[in-house]
Structure formats: structure tokens, C-alpha cells
Amino acid sequence: METKHPPGRIHARQKEGKTVMAEEHTILVAEDDRDIAQLIRMYLTRYGYRVLLADNGIGALELLRSESVSLAILDVMMPGMDGFELTRQLRAFSNIPLIILSARTKEEDRICGLDLGADVYMSKPFRPDELMAQVQASLRRYYRLGGSTEPEAQKYLRIGDLCVDLEQLTLTRDGELIPLTSTELKILVLLMKTPGRVYTKAQLYRAINGDWLRTDDNTMMVHISNLREKIERDPKKPVYIKTIRGIGYKLDGKTETTP
């Protein structure tokens, strides 16, 4: 699993008379439509991000392996390797935030993308400002998840045989590394920090992605299902993440925090 890369320089941009600060991250845009790719790059550059472009899946995978990419935005229908296969291969070695941006709008396509490891699935046509909000929220939640300015910040969360390293942003079960997507990790950390608290799907969605997002019950159900498959010995009889019928989810057990 790839570890996080430290933020680089801070850039300022002007928007309606206000200065907005954006950390410099490298973002890969894999899109074979040149006009769409250039539009996305223009917006990302305005926000102070370094942008890499790829017009096919194979080239995108090469960049993901050779460059320190902080977040990826992938189209599905690309030559050489489609976005679904690219997502599958990326998740074999990296858990960076991943946004799929596609003209394929069927529910089964979205579920497939999320099931393979995408954190967000957006449909075309899209609003550039909404995409930028998704990018900023994904980067903020992922790269600052374990950050704290307090001198006695906790480094580990433990419950049962699960241990989350809040600095490296990794999960182990009985010492074995369990690869998680950034969204799955955010959900697990939130639940582990508040054991016993019941969250509705909407509350979980807002907590990990921001208030500006529309609530999507099916999306959250897919993330919870994928998370159970990875952390539970028997996903059909979960020990950790329990479903509260008609309400939502909670984490059973007592979480220990250690420096």
C-alpha cells in the first residue's frame, strides 16, 4: 500500500475578492477527450495543483507507477485499458483518492466503479466547480486524516485485532496489512473514534466527504459492504460494523488509542 506524500508548497488564488489557499499536489487526469482533459487541467491549475495528463489507460498506469500522484481522475471509456481495469490495477499498489468521471451513468456502472475501489463516481456532463469541490474534499480528508497540531496526538487506533496507524494511514489485522481505499479508511477511522455511536448513511456520507455532497444510500452501502469484506472474518456475521435496521451503522467494541 502506498503511503501518503507530504504536502508541498502553498499557492494562493483569487476568487471573488478572496484569497484561497491550495496545497500543491500532483493530480493525474486520464481522459481521452482532449477538450474535457484541457478543461479539467485549467481548473486544477487555477487551484494550484500540478497536473499530469494521459489519454489512455496504459499511459495513465505508467504515470501512476512512476510519479508521486496524490489523486487520480479517471474516465471509464479509454483506449488501451478502460477506467475500470485501471482502477483495479491501481488498487493493487496504491490507496490514493480516486474519482471516476464517466459518461456511463447506469447504476451498475457506478456500483462497479465503487466496488473496484473508486472513492467517488461522477457522471458526465459535470460541473467543473463540483469536481473541484470533490478534489479538495478528497485530498483534505485523506492527507489530513491523521494530522493534529496537539502535542499528544494519538498515532494508533486499536479495536480487537484491528489497528489503524493514523500517521501512515494504514490498517493491519493481527499484524497483516489490509489494503483499504481512502473512503473505506475514512469510514473506519470515524467509526473507531466514536465506538457505539450510530450513524445514518447520510451522516457518514457528510462526515467523510462534506456537506456539499448529495446523499447516496447505495454508494454508502457499497463502501460498507467492501469494508466488511476486508476487516471481518465472516462478512455475513460482522463482529465490528453492525447494521442498525432502519437507521444506519455503528462500530461494536471499545477502541484503544495510543501515542
Backbone bond lengths (Angstrom), bond angles and torsions (degrees), N, CA, C in turn:
res aa  C-N    CA-C-N  psi(-1)  N-CA   C-N-CA  omega(-1)  CA-C   N-CA-C  phi
1 M - - - 1.462 - - 1.523 109.61 -
2 E 1.290 115.57 136.27 1.458 119.45 -177.73 1.515 110.46 -77.14
3 T 1.309 116.43 137.39 1.458 120.30 177.12 1.512 109.28 -86.11
4 K 1.325 116.51 163.43 1.460 120.88 -177.23 1.518 110.64 -71.64
5 H 1.310 115.26 151.97 1.453 121.16 176.01 1.522 108.40 -101.18
6 P 1.306 119.04 136.31 1.460 120.53 -178.26 1.509 111.18 -65.99
7 P 1.337 117.99 143.64 1.455 120.93 178.31 1.520 111.16 -60.10
8 G 1.312 114.73 151.48 1.459 119.44 179.77 1.505 111.61 -101.36
9 R 1.324 116.02 -133.65 1.459 120.11 -175.63 1.528 111.08 -69.36
10 I 1.306 113.76 162.77 1.454 120.50 176.53 1.520 108.51 -107.85
11 H 1.324 116.06 127.36 1.453 121.26 179.74 1.521 109.47 -110.19
12 A 1.300 116.54 149.33 1.458 121.21 176.34 1.516 108.91 -113.73
13 R 1.334 117.37 138.25 1.448 120.99 174.05 1.520 108.04 -128.24
14 Q 1.297 117.20 156.67 1.451 122.09 -178.80 1.523 109.86 -100.24
15 K 1.314 116.20 132.44 1.453 120.95 177.63 1.516 108.93 -145.40
16 E 1.329 115.38 112.82 1.455 121.98 178.54 1.521 111.75 50.72
17 G 1.341 115.37 44.23 1.452 120.08 175.28 1.505 114.45 82.80
18 K 1.355 118.17 -1.94 1.456 120.77 -178.72 1.517 109.44 -112.39
19 T 1.311 116.25 144.01 1.453 120.89 175.96 1.516 109.13 -92.41
20 V 1.334 116.08 123.00 1.447 121.54 -179.23 1.522 108.68 -112.68
21 M 1.328 116.81 127.90 1.455 121.15 -177.65 1.521 110.13 -91.95
22 A 1.337 116.23 137.63 1.459 120.98 178.33 1.512 109.78 -134.38
23 E 1.313 116.99 128.27 1.443 120.62 177.33 1.524 109.09 -70.32
24 E 1.326 115.72 144.28 1.450 118.90 178.58 1.515 110.20 -81.46
25 H 1.299 116.31 115.42 1.452 124.11 173.98 1.523 107.20 -125.49
26 T 1.299 116.35 158.43 1.454 121.26 175.23 1.521 108.89 -96.97
27 I 1.319 115.86 125.59 1.461 121.49 -177.40 1.522 109.41 -119.87
28 L 1.309 115.69 129.66 1.462 121.47 176.80 1.518 109.75 -94.14
29 V 1.325 116.00 130.01 1.464 122.14 174.56 1.522 107.47 -114.89
30 A 1.332 117.08 111.76 1.461 122.02 178.39 1.523 107.79 -104.64
31 E 1.317 116.16 103.05 1.465 121.98 -172.73 1.532 108.60 -153.28
32 D 1.334 117.31 124.51 1.462 119.49 -177.17 1.523 113.48 -87.51
33 D 1.341 117.75 -8.92 1.461 121.08 173.77 1.528 107.76 -85.76
34 R 1.317 116.32 109.59 1.466 120.83 -173.50 1.522 112.45 -59.08
35 D 1.326 117.03 -41.33 1.470 120.15 -177.86 1.530 111.17 -63.84
36 I 1.333 116.32 -43.83 1.466 119.66 178.93 1.526 110.58 -65.60
37 A 1.338 115.88 -42.02 1.470 119.88 -179.58 1.529 110.70 -61.27
38 Q 1.326 116.56 -43.32 1.469 120.34 -179.20 1.527 111.26 -67.75
39 L 1.345 116.47 -36.06 1.465 120.09 177.59 1.529 110.39 -63.12
40 I 1.332 115.75 -46.89 1.468 119.62 179.99 1.523 110.22 -63.33
41 R 1.329 116.72 -43.44 1.465 119.63 179.53 1.526 111.09 -61.23
42 M 1.321 117.85 -40.37 1.462 121.17 179.77 1.535 110.64 -59.13
43 Y 1.336 116.48 -46.04 1.459 119.80 -179.73 1.521 111.50 -67.43
44 L 1.324 116.68 -43.80 1.462 119.46 -179.79 1.527 111.50 -62.63
45 T 1.318 116.37 -40.03 1.465 120.62 179.13 1.524 110.88 -63.94
46 R 1.314 116.52 -38.88 1.468 120.28 177.47 1.526 111.15 -60.84
47 Y 1.304 116.26 -31.67 1.460 120.74 179.91 1.521 112.53 -84.38
48 G 1.322 117.37 0.94 1.453 120.88 175.93 1.507 115.46 90.93
49 Y 1.337 117.76 13.69 1.446 120.48 -178.71 1.528 111.63 -92.25
50 R 1.323 115.50 147.66 1.468 121.33 171.12 1.528 106.83 -84.22
51 V 1.330 116.99 134.16 1.457 120.77 -172.31 1.523 111.21 -121.25
52 L 1.327 115.53 133.47 1.458 122.82 171.88 1.521 107.75 -112.71
53 L 1.341 116.83 136.00 1.457 121.22 -179.86 1.519 110.87 -113.59
54 A 1.319 115.45 142.57 1.459 121.92 173.34 1.528 107.38 -139.97
55 D 1.328 117.14 136.93 1.457 119.72 -178.69 1.527 112.67 -104.50
56 N 1.332 116.56 11.02 1.464 120.53 175.43 1.522 109.09 -154.53
57 G 1.330 115.99 160.87 1.454 120.03 -174.86 1.515 114.53 -68.00
58 I 1.320 117.18 -35.66 1.464 120.54 -178.99 1.522 110.59 -66.25
59 G 1.338 116.37 -45.32 1.461 119.81 177.30 1.512 111.94 -62.93
60 A 1.333 115.94 -37.39 1.465 119.91 178.70 1.523 110.87 -63.86
61 L 1.327 117.13 -42.67 1.458 120.75 179.95 1.525 110.99 -63.31
62 E 1.327 117.40 -38.98 1.462 120.98 178.00 1.523 110.78 -61.92
63 L 1.341 116.72 -41.71 1.463 120.54 178.96 1.528 110.78 -67.07
64 L 1.310 116.97 -38.78 1.459 120.68 179.68 1.524 111.45 -64.42
65 R 1.307 116.46 -31.31 1.465 120.33 179.44 1.528 112.48 -82.61
66 S 1.322 117.19 -28.17 1.467 119.97 -172.87 1.525 114.03 -101.80
67 E 1.328 117.78 -20.84 1.461 122.09 -176.81 1.525 110.68 -110.90
68 S 1.325 116.07 156.21 1.466 121.46 175.44 1.522 108.75 -85.87
69 V 1.319 116.04 80.31 1.464 122.63 -176.56 1.531 109.66 -85.45
70 S 1.322 116.35 131.41 1.464 121.49 -178.64 1.520 112.94 -89.36
71 L 1.330 116.49 -29.43 1.468 121.94 -177.53 1.519 107.85 -158.49
72 A 1.330 116.72 147.54 1.460 121.20 179.58 1.520 110.55 -123.58
73 I 1.338 115.56 139.23 1.455 122.86 173.37 1.526 106.32 -117.02
74 L 1.327 117.08 117.32 1.458 121.00 -172.00 1.521 112.26 -120.78
75 D 1.330 115.41 136.69 1.454 121.28 167.34 1.524 107.40 -82.61
76 V 1.316 117.48 160.69 1.464 120.10 178.07 1.525 111.02 -90.29
77 M 1.328 116.43 -50.07 1.458 120.80 -174.43 1.519 110.45 -88.70
78 M 1.351 115.63 88.85 1.457 122.27 179.16 1.520 109.53 -126.48
79 P 1.328 118.02 151.81 1.470 120.41 176.85 1.526 111.49 -71.90
80 G 1.324 115.76 156.57 1.453 121.00 176.43 1.507 113.27 84.08
81 M 1.312 116.85 -54.96 1.470 123.44 178.60 1.519 107.41 -155.61
82 D 1.327 116.98 125.54 1.462 117.83 -177.89 1.531 110.96 -77.28
83 G 1.324 115.26 170.15 1.454 120.21 -175.31 1.510 114.26 -65.26
84 F 1.320 117.98 -30.14 1.461 120.24 178.17 1.528 111.07 -66.63
85 E 1.337 116.41 -46.28 1.457 119.63 179.24 1.530 110.32 -66.84
86 L 1.326 116.31 -37.39 1.459 120.11 177.44 1.527 110.45 -62.37
87 T 1.323 117.00 -42.23 1.466 121.11 177.09 1.525 110.86 -60.26
88 R 1.332 116.12 -45.03 1.464 120.19 -179.89 1.527 110.69 -60.13
89 Q 1.333 117.16 -45.34 1.459 119.87 -178.02 1.528 111.53 -70.62
90 L 1.327 117.12 -36.84 1.466 120.17 177.96 1.518 111.10 -61.61
91 R 1.333 116.85 -42.43 1.457 120.30 -176.98 1.532 112.79 -68.90
92 A 1.318 116.81 -10.07 1.459 119.60 176.93 1.521 111.75 -74.93
93 F 1.350 117.13 -18.56 1.460 118.58 -177.71 1.527 113.90 -138.41
94 S 1.311 119.29 -2.13 1.472 120.20 -177.19 1.520 111.05 -149.15
95 N 1.342 116.74 147.18 1.464 121.59 176.36 1.523 111.52 -119.08
96 I 1.345 117.51 26.10 1.458 120.46 178.81 1.531 110.11 -61.78
97 P 1.327 118.24 155.72 1.462 120.46 176.63 1.529 110.84 -57.76
98 L 1.331 115.64 138.87 1.461 121.43 -174.95 1.521 109.53 -135.24
99 I 1.332 115.47 124.01 1.456 122.14 178.27 1.522 108.54 -114.44
100 I 1.323 116.93 123.67 1.463 120.82 172.89 1.519 108.12 -95.41
101 L 1.322 115.11 129.78 1.467 122.55 -179.02 1.519 106.56 -124.04
102 S 1.324 117.43 107.62 1.463 119.06 -168.62 1.517 113.23 -142.85
103 A 1.328 115.22 152.82 1.464 121.70 173.92 1.523 111.25 -80.92
104 R 1.320 116.98 -9.10 1.460 120.85 177.15 1.522 108.65 -81.72
105 T 1.324 115.47 108.01 1.461 120.77 -169.26 1.528 114.01 -108.05
106 K 1.340 117.73 2.61 1.459 119.08 -179.67 1.529 109.90 -66.83
107 E 1.327 115.08 150.05 1.456 120.64 -178.80 1.525 111.59 -59.51
108 E 1.328 116.81 -38.76 1.459 119.04 -179.05 1.526 112.24 -66.19
109 D 1.344 117.29 -30.37 1.460 120.21 176.55 1.523 110.73 -68.66
110 R 1.319 116.38 -43.14 1.460 120.32 179.50 1.522 110.81 -64.57
111 I 1.332 116.49 -44.65 1.452 120.31 178.66 1.523 110.40 -62.14
112 C 1.329 117.03 -40.28 1.464 121.04 178.46 1.521 110.75 -60.90
113 G 1.344 116.89 -46.08 1.462 120.84 -179.86 1.514 112.29 -61.37
114 L 1.322 116.58 -44.26 1.459 120.68 179.51 1.524 111.11 -68.23
115 D 1.314 116.10 -38.36 1.458 120.33 -179.33 1.524 111.59 -65.98
116 L 1.335 116.91 -32.27 1.462 121.08 178.92 1.526 112.28 -75.91
117 G 1.349 116.38 -18.19 1.457 118.26 176.41 1.507 116.25 130.66
118 A 1.336 118.49 4.45 1.466 119.76 176.28 1.526 109.51 -69.62
119 D 1.327 116.14 145.88 1.462 120.69 177.69 1.523 111.64 -88.40
120 V 1.326 115.94 -31.94 1.464 122.12 -178.29 1.523 108.26 -139.19
121 Y 1.327 117.02 140.61 1.464 122.01 174.68 1.518 107.67 -123.87
122 M 1.325 117.20 111.52 1.455 122.78 -179.91 1.525 109.73 -111.27
123 S 1.323 115.48 144.91 1.455 120.81 -178.37 1.523 111.77 -100.04
124 K 1.323 115.82 147.62 1.456 121.81 171.82 1.531 108.19 -91.90
125 P 1.351 118.20 146.82 1.473 126.27 -3.22 1.523 110.88 -69.22
126 F 1.336 115.72 154.97 1.452 120.87 -175.44 1.521 109.97 -129.96
127 R 1.319 115.47 160.93 1.461 121.45 174.56 1.525 108.61 -93.76
128 P 1.323 118.45 122.17 1.466 119.96 -178.96 1.521 113.43 -55.99
129 D 1.342 117.60 -36.32 1.460 118.62 -179.32 1.522 111.51 -68.62
130 E 1.327 117.08 -31.76 1.462 119.68 176.84 1.528 110.40 -70.61
131 L 1.333 116.42 -38.79 1.462 119.64 176.41 1.518 110.70 -62.61
132 M 1.345 117.35 -41.61 1.460 119.87 178.85 1.525 110.96 -63.72
133 A 1.335 116.23 -37.07 1.464 119.18 177.65 1.527 110.28 -64.80
134 Q 1.325 116.63 -39.48 1.463 120.32 176.63 1.527 110.51 -62.42
135 V 1.325 116.58 -43.52 1.465 121.01 -179.71 1.517 110.52 -62.12
136 Q 1.321 117.09 -49.42 1.457 120.55 -178.11 1.527 111.73 -62.59
137 A 1.338 116.63 -43.63 1.456 119.86 -179.62 1.526 111.10 -64.72
138 S 1.327 116.71 -41.95 1.469 120.45 -179.21 1.521 111.00 -63.60
139 L 1.324 116.98 -44.68 1.464 120.53 179.64 1.525 110.99 -66.23
140 R 1.324 116.28 -43.50 1.466 120.09 -178.26 1.524 110.78 -62.89
141 R 1.316 116.88 -47.37 1.461 120.29 -177.04 1.515 111.65 -67.84
142 Y 1.332 117.32 -38.17 1.461 119.91 -176.04 1.518 112.59 -76.67
143 Y 1.336 117.54 -51.17 1.455 120.27 -172.16 1.519 113.43 -82.40
144 R 1.321 117.85 -14.77 1.463 119.55 177.67 1.517 111.78 -112.76
145 L 1.316 117.19 10.77 1.454 121.03 -175.55 1.517 112.27 -56.66
146 G 1.339 116.39 -43.77 1.451 119.31 -178.47 1.503 113.90 -100.39
147 G 1.337 117.04 6.76 1.453 119.84 -176.02 1.513 112.99 -77.07
148 S 1.320 116.17 147.40 1.455 121.46 177.02 1.514 108.55 -160.64
149 T 1.331 116.78 141.70 1.454 120.57 177.32 1.520 111.57 -94.21
150 E 1.360 116.62 -0.74 1.449 119.69 179.83 1.516 109.75 -76.29
151 P 1.343 118.43 139.27 1.457 121.01 -175.63 1.526 113.48 -64.46
152 E 1.364 118.61 -26.53 1.442 121.27 -178.68 1.521 111.35 -108.04
153 A 1.325 115.44 40.31 1.459 119.79 -179.80 1.519 110.33 -61.58
154 Q 1.321 115.96 142.23 1.450 120.55 179.43 1.521 110.09 -80.97
155 K 1.316 115.81 142.91 1.455 120.56 -178.74 1.519 112.04 -102.24
156 Y 1.338 117.47 -30.86 1.454 120.14 -175.44 1.525 111.68 -125.45
157 L 1.323 115.12 145.97 1.461 122.36 168.19 1.514 106.75 -117.93
158 R 1.330 117.04 129.36 1.460 120.79 -178.47 1.523 110.37 -129.61
159 I 1.321 114.78 138.28 1.455 121.34 172.25 1.523 106.91 -151.52
160 G 1.324 116.62 124.12 1.457 119.62 -176.94 1.515 110.84 58.00
161 D 1.326 116.95 -128.44 1.459 120.32 179.00 1.521 112.84 -96.32
162 L 1.337 116.69 12.40 1.463 121.60 179.49 1.523 110.67 -99.90
163 C 1.332 116.18 140.15 1.464 121.42 176.83 1.522 109.00 -141.41
164 V 1.336 116.44 122.98 1.460 122.16 176.42 1.520 109.02 -104.62
165 D 1.322 116.63 125.83 1.459 123.05 173.90 1.523 107.06 -90.80
166 L 1.338 116.25 111.04 1.459 120.99 -174.85 1.527 113.48 -76.10
167 E 1.322 117.15 -12.93 1.461 119.97 176.47 1.524 110.93 -89.36
168 Q 1.323 116.25 -45.47 1.461 120.01 179.99 1.527 112.48 -86.61
169 L 1.355 116.23 -10.74 1.457 121.81 -178.99 1.527 111.05 56.60
170 T 1.323 115.18 53.75 1.456 121.35 179.50 1.519 110.02 -132.13
171 L 1.334 115.62 156.12 1.454 122.08 177.05 1.519 109.00 -119.89
172 T 1.336 115.86 135.71 1.463 120.75 171.82 1.520 109.35 -125.11
173 R 1.330 116.22 148.53 1.459 122.81 174.19 1.513 107.47 -123.90
174 D 1.309 116.57 115.48 1.469 121.68 -173.79 1.527 111.18 53.03
175 G 1.337 115.56 38.16 1.451 121.10 177.80 1.512 115.23 84.46
176 E 1.336 117.67 -7.34 1.459 121.29 -179.85 1.520 109.96 -92.83
177 L 1.327 116.48 130.51 1.460 121.40 -179.30 1.524 110.56 -67.56
178 I 1.331 116.45 128.84 1.467 122.36 178.54 1.524 108.18 -113.54
179 P 1.333 119.18 108.72 1.463 120.86 -179.32 1.527 111.68 -65.67
180 L 1.329 116.47 128.94 1.458 122.44 176.02 1.514 109.41 -125.59
181 T 1.325 116.68 150.90 1.455 119.68 169.17 1.522 108.17 -74.15
182 S 1.322 116.83 166.07 1.463 119.29 -179.45 1.524 111.57 -62.57
183 T 1.331 116.96 -37.03 1.463 120.03 179.17 1.521 111.02 -67.44
184 E 1.317 117.03 -43.34 1.466 119.97 177.87 1.520 111.19 -61.01
185 L 1.330 116.60 -40.65 1.455 120.30 179.16 1.523 110.90 -65.14
186 K 1.313 117.24 -41.01 1.466 120.78 179.13 1.527 110.94 -62.67
187 I 1.323 116.60 -42.44 1.465 119.91 178.91 1.527 110.48 -63.06
188 L 1.327 116.13 -46.37 1.463 119.90 -177.96 1.522 111.83 -63.74
189 V 1.325 117.91 -43.82 1.463 120.87 179.81 1.526 110.58 -62.74
190 L 1.331 116.99 -42.68 1.460 120.06 178.52 1.522 110.65 -60.05
191 L 1.323 117.10 -45.84 1.465 120.44 -179.70 1.525 111.63 -66.81
192 M 1.339 116.73 -38.66 1.466 119.63 -179.36 1.514 112.26 -70.06
193 K 1.311 117.61 -29.21 1.463 120.58 178.47 1.529 111.97 -75.94
194 T 1.322 116.94 -18.36 1.468 120.95 -178.14 1.529 109.72 -133.33
195 P 1.345 118.70 60.03 1.468 120.90 -177.46 1.525 111.95 -59.88
196 G 1.326 115.40 137.98 1.454 120.43 179.33 1.513 114.34 89.83
197 R 1.333 117.57 -19.07 1.460 120.03 179.59 1.522 109.86 -77.14
198 V 1.326 116.40 135.34 1.457 121.64 179.36 1.526 109.37 -93.22
199 Y 1.329 115.89 128.25 1.459 122.43 177.89 1.519 109.85 -113.92
200 T 1.328 116.70 135.15 1.458 119.15 168.96 1.528 108.16 -74.55
201 K 1.326 117.03 165.10 1.464 120.34 177.30 1.525 110.08 -59.78
202 A 1.334 116.67 -38.99 1.467 120.57 -179.62 1.521 110.89 -64.92
203 Q 1.319 117.07 -41.86 1.470 120.16 179.61 1.525 111.21 -64.20
204 L 1.330 117.38 -42.62 1.463 120.20 176.69 1.512 110.90 -61.52
205 Y 1.325 116.55 -44.16 1.459 120.57 -177.58 1.523 110.85 -62.34
206 R 1.330 116.27 -45.06 1.464 119.71 -179.83 1.521 111.18 -67.45
207 A 1.328 117.09 -39.06 1.466 120.98 -176.03 1.521 112.14 -64.28
208 I 1.322 117.84 -35.40 1.457 119.81 -175.26 1.511 113.60 -98.05
209 N 1.339 117.74 -14.89 1.460 119.26 -176.36 1.523 115.12 -125.78
210 G 1.323 118.83 -18.18 1.455 119.84 178.80 1.517 112.30 111.78
211 D 1.337 116.15 154.59 1.461 121.14 -175.46 1.518 114.14 -68.53
212 W 1.333 116.92 -19.82 1.453 118.94 -174.71 1.523 112.95 -75.15
213 L 1.337 117.94 -11.32 1.461 120.84 -178.06 1.518 111.94 -81.59
214 R 1.321 115.57 147.64 1.454 120.29 171.42 1.525 109.02 -76.84
215 T 1.314 115.55 140.80 1.459 120.27 178.65 1.523 109.50 -71.75
216 D 1.312 116.39 136.10 1.451 121.78 179.68 1.525 108.56 -135.47
217 D 1.332 116.85 100.44 1.461 121.24 -176.47 1.523 111.91 -60.69
218 N 1.337 117.44 -41.82 1.458 120.13 -177.83 1.525 111.35 -63.72
219 T 1.329 116.57 -39.60 1.459 120.36 179.23 1.523 110.71 -61.45
220 M 1.326 117.53 -46.73 1.456 120.57 -179.21 1.523 111.05 -65.87
221 M 1.318 117.77 -36.91 1.456 120.90 178.32 1.529 110.88 -62.30
222 V 1.327 117.02 -38.55 1.468 120.75 178.39 1.523 110.07 -65.26
223 H 1.344 116.95 -45.06 1.466 120.31 -179.96 1.531 111.10 -62.01
224 I 1.318 117.38 -43.20 1.467 120.98 179.61 1.530 110.13 -64.39
225 S 1.334 116.48 -42.89 1.458 120.45 179.02 1.528 111.11 -61.27
226 N 1.333 116.59 -44.95 1.463 120.32 179.09 1.526 111.43 -63.66
227 L 1.333 116.13 -39.50 1.461 120.63 -179.70 1.527 110.66 -64.87
228 R 1.322 116.70 -42.30 1.463 120.12 177.85 1.529 111.54 -62.06
229 E 1.315 116.64 -39.75 1.466 120.25 179.59 1.529 111.25 -59.24
230 K 1.325 115.97 -28.43 1.463 120.14 -175.47 1.528 113.40 -92.38
231 I 1.339 117.33 -33.49 1.468 118.14 -172.59 1.518 113.97 -104.47
232 E 1.330 117.51 -20.28 1.454 120.41 -176.48 1.529 110.72 -92.68
233 R 1.327 116.32 141.75 1.461 120.37 174.56 1.525 110.06 -66.04
234 D 1.329 116.26 -39.98 1.462 122.54 175.85 1.523 107.88 -130.84
235 P 1.347 117.74 96.78 1.472 121.00 -176.53 1.529 113.85 -56.21
236 K 1.346 117.11 -25.85 1.454 119.54 179.57 1.525 111.73 -76.76
237 K 1.326 116.44 -18.25 1.466 121.93 176.39 1.523 108.13 -128.62
238 P 1.335 116.93 70.45 1.467 120.60 -173.83 1.523 113.42 -63.95
239 V 1.324 114.94 137.73 1.455 122.04 176.92 1.522 110.81 -94.06
240 Y 1.324 116.15 -34.32 1.464 120.92 -174.59 1.529 113.03 -94.99
241 I 1.317 117.61 -66.17 1.466 120.12 -175.65 1.521 109.31 -89.58
242 K 1.327 114.89 110.72 1.461 121.13 -177.81 1.528 111.05 -102.77
243 T 1.324 115.21 142.02 1.461 121.31 175.39 1.522 109.33 -89.06
244 I 1.318 116.00 128.01 1.467 121.69 174.04 1.522 105.97 -100.86
245 R 1.307 116.18 102.89 1.456 121.56 -170.65 1.529 112.87 -52.31
246 G 1.301 114.58 128.91 1.460 120.99 178.03 1.510 114.34 80.19
247 I 1.352 117.74 -3.34 1.465 120.31 -177.80 1.524 111.44 -123.43
248 G 1.339 116.59 -62.71 1.457 117.56 -176.32 1.515 112.06 170.31
249 Y 1.350 116.47 -129.67 1.458 121.52 -174.17 1.528 111.26 -138.34
250 K 1.338 114.63 156.95 1.451 119.96 172.73 1.530 108.06 -148.22
251 L 1.327 115.67 163.31 1.465 121.47 176.13 1.520 108.59 -102.55
252 D 1.324 116.30 124.37 1.460 121.23 177.94 1.523 110.09 -86.56
253 G 1.325 116.34 144.38 1.444 121.19 176.73 1.512 112.64 109.73
254 K 1.322 115.61 174.44 1.458 122.16 -179.18 1.521 109.11 -108.57
255 T 1.336 115.78 123.89 1.460 120.69 -179.36 1.518 109.54 -89.03
256 E 1.343 115.32 135.28 1.459 122.03 174.75 1.519 109.22 -104.91
257 T 1.335 115.71 136.36 1.474 119.88 176.63 1.507 108.03 -114.15
258 T 1.340 115.52 137.53 1.467 120.81 -179.99 1.513 110.14 -135.44
259 P 1.341 118.06 146.70 1.461 121.12 -179.83 1.527 111.28 -75.42
